[in-house]
Amino acid sequence: MSVTVAHQEADILERAFDASGPEWSREIAKAFLSTKLSAADVSRMNELAAKSQAGTLGVDEEMEIESFRFAARLLEILKLRARTTLKRVNSTPPSSA
């Protein structure tokens, strides 16, 4: 996946999860906020980043690091939407029944 394609995909997904879309429940928002990459994935990302800085990434590793960047960006988008949802939910006064 090229960097341009990854950025385009991330932009499309960001628009799909735009905060003006349907409201998420508090539970869904909290679930997304608790989601994180595994320790093994973080370690691999750091390893690839070091190789990238050293200029020693192979072609397969370049594709792998782009996949990690895309996944991390998607997770950022989902967490932003979750924080926006919780902010909105927490600032809305309870409805009286």
C-alpha positions as a printed Julia matrix, in Angstrom:
97×3 Matrix{Float64}:
   0.0    0.0    0.0
   1.49   3.32  -0.97
   1.65   6.2    1.48
  -0.76   8.2   -0.7
  -3.32   5.38  -0.76
  -3.02   4.91   3.02
  -3.61   8.63   3.59
  -6.59   8.59   1.24
  -8.08   5.6    3.03
  -7.56   7.26   6.41
  -9.22  10.45   5.14
 -12.21   8.48   3.85
 -12.58   6.67   7.17
 -12.24   9.93   9.08
 -15.17  11.34   7.12
 -17.13   8.12   7.7
 -16.7    8.49  11.46
 -17.33  12.24  11.45
 -18.63  13.48  14.8
 -21.76  14.85  13.14
 -22.89  11.32  12.3
 -25.16   9.09  14.38
 -24.57   9.19  18.13
 -22.61   6.35  19.72
 -23.64   4.94  23.07
 -21.49   5.67  26.12
 -20.55   1.97  26.28
 -19.35   1.88  22.68
 -17.35   5.08  23.16
 -15.7    3.7   26.31
 -14.91   0.43  24.53
 -13.1    2.28  21.73
 -11.19   4.4   24.24
  -9.92   1.28  25.99
  -8.72  -0.28  22.72
  -4.98  -0.27  22.15
  -2.34  -2.03  20.14
  -0.78  -5.11  21.69
   2.64  -4.9   23.33
   4.02  -7.1   20.55
   2.66  -4.72  17.89
   4.08  -1.66  19.66
   7.45  -3.4   19.92
   7.37  -4.31  16.22
   6.38  -0.74  15.29
   9.32   0.62  17.29
  11.66  -1.86  15.62
  10.43  -0.85  12.17
  10.65   2.85  13.06
  14.28   2.43  14.11
  15.07   0.62  10.86
  13.26   3.34   8.91
  15.33   6.06  10.59
  18.46   4.1    9.81
  17.33   3.69   6.19
  17.48  -0.1    6.36
  13.82  -1.07   5.81
  13.18  -3.74   3.22
  10.26  -3.53   0.79
   8.11  -5.9    2.86
   8.94  -3.94   6.0
   7.95  -0.68   4.3
   4.56  -2.21   3.54
   4.31  -3.49   7.11
   5.09  -0.09   8.65
   2.49   1.53   6.39
  -0.05  -1.02   7.62
   0.81  -0.11  11.2
   0.49   3.59  10.41
  -2.89   3.03   8.83
  -4.14   0.93  11.76
  -2.86   3.49  14.28
  -4.53   6.33  12.36
  -7.82   4.44  12.25
  -7.6    3.85  15.99
  -6.93   7.58  16.52
 -10.01   8.46  14.46
 -12.2    6.06  16.43
 -10.88   7.35  19.75
 -11.46  10.95  18.7
 -15.04  10.08  17.84
 -15.4    8.28  21.18
 -14.06  11.29  23.15
 -16.4   13.6   21.23
 -19.33  11.33  22.01
 -18.51  11.18  25.72
 -18.02  14.94  25.88
 -21.41  15.44  24.26
 -23.12  12.84  26.47
 -21.55  14.23  29.64
 -22.54  17.82  28.81
 -26.14  17.0   27.93
 -28.5   17.48  30.88
 -30.55  14.39  31.69
 -34.03  14.43  30.2
 -36.9   14.55  32.62
 -39.46  11.81  32.27
